[in-house]
Amino acid sequence: MKVTSHMNFDRKIDWQGRSRSTWESMESAFGVSPADGIPMWIADMDFEPAPFLLDKVRDLADKGHFGYFTGVDSYRRAVAWWLSTRHGWEIDPDWVVVTAGLGNGIAMTLHALTEPGDEVIMFSPVYHEFRMKVKRAGRVPREFPLVRSETNYELDFDSYERMLSGRERVVLFSSPHNPGGRIWTEAELAGLAAFCERHDLILISDEIHHDIIFPGQRHTITPLAAPKLSNRLITMTSASKVFNLAGMRTGNVIIEDADMRARLSGFMDSINLQPNLCGIKVCEAAFSPEGAEWVDQLCPYIAGNARFFEDAVARIPGVTATHMQATYLAWLDFSGTGMEMEEVRQRVYGTAKLCPTPGIDLGPGGETCLRFNLGAPRSVIEEAASRLADAFSDLQ
Ligand SMILES: Cc1ncc(COP(=O)(O)O)c(C=O)c1O
């Protein structure tokens, strides 16, 4: 099936009343009414769903079977096909442990493979839920700072060596990086792998955004950059970000090592967690040639949004954006304005009525930043950029 003719990323949808958290919770979270606010916080997209995924949901309804089901194996094969075709990584479908999303995958992996009080390293600033998952699991987050470069962030293993306590068990890594939108190079990933080997650490590479890669950029899936790490590597992928299927609550925790896989599966058995029918059927439909075609059209559109937004931000004195290569999340630093964050927030949420994620939630290094979701029609991004410029027009 050709999907091209159905695509319309420009089309604005009225999301109100459709149970979308980003709209429905905006007023309670930020005091901004959905009547005139623009939600730019929660990481899902404003586009209409891919037509072939809607067809899949209709097909499920037509079949009318919602009882116990088969099909998890064919879902795993679709994941393997996708990873081979899109990322050049050949896996055995049996390596795929199907979870209720990747937040769930991270939490269960921590419970299954570490002990209470174990320390988990993350490179900050980073996706806010990393530290929350670690804390809620009774483990201890260790924030190792990323270093700001001219365009984005870098890892600094020399300083990380000096920060180790000896109680660390896991590195929880975001690749590509949420919030910086950076693709890590193969050399950086190899350096990370060597760090994990040296210090006997399990590496969890959370690659939930790894299909949203801008034209001309190349993302390397961590197992390919770290081929000798299979006995301590866990790679997490999902259809949820790139196909906007977060509500399907389906994620892939991919583990080559049989012992680690058995421990995670055993933990899942102990809480009786199994995939749900709608999640695996719709996500299987996504990991397909039609899905590949959809992604190939989505990525240039997002990249266009990012370039537009970055250019607009560059005209506001004192506000800097990391240069995005991937993801639909823009990361803006307001420290150069010289304003207190209270004033920045007043201007962004109060005056511009934009609702980005507060950077402070993403840990050390995020205090003066805000994260803006650009997964929306271009006209919305243009409106957001224009409101932002107006809110800081006295600086120009
Ligand atoms: C890096 C990262 N990991 C995990 C998640 C959450 O994934 P899920 O919705 O599958 O729990 C997100 C959501 O934004 C994310 O950005």
The ligand as a Gaussian input file, in Angstrom:
#p B3LYP/6-31G(d) Opt

LIG

0 1
 C       13.811000       8.877000      26.476000
 C       12.416000       8.406000      26.803000
 N       12.244000       7.193000      27.344000
 C       11.005000       6.735000      27.674000
 C        9.887000       7.507000      27.464000
 C        8.532000       6.988000      27.905000
 O        8.151000       5.954000      27.097000
 P        6.752000       5.208000      27.267000
 O        5.677000       6.165000      26.927000
 O        6.860000       4.077000      26.295000
 O        6.676000       4.755000      28.686000
 C       10.020000       8.779000      26.887000
 C        8.844000       9.628000      26.682000
 O        8.936000      10.790000      26.379000
 C       11.313000       9.234000      26.548000
 O       11.509000      10.433000      25.992000

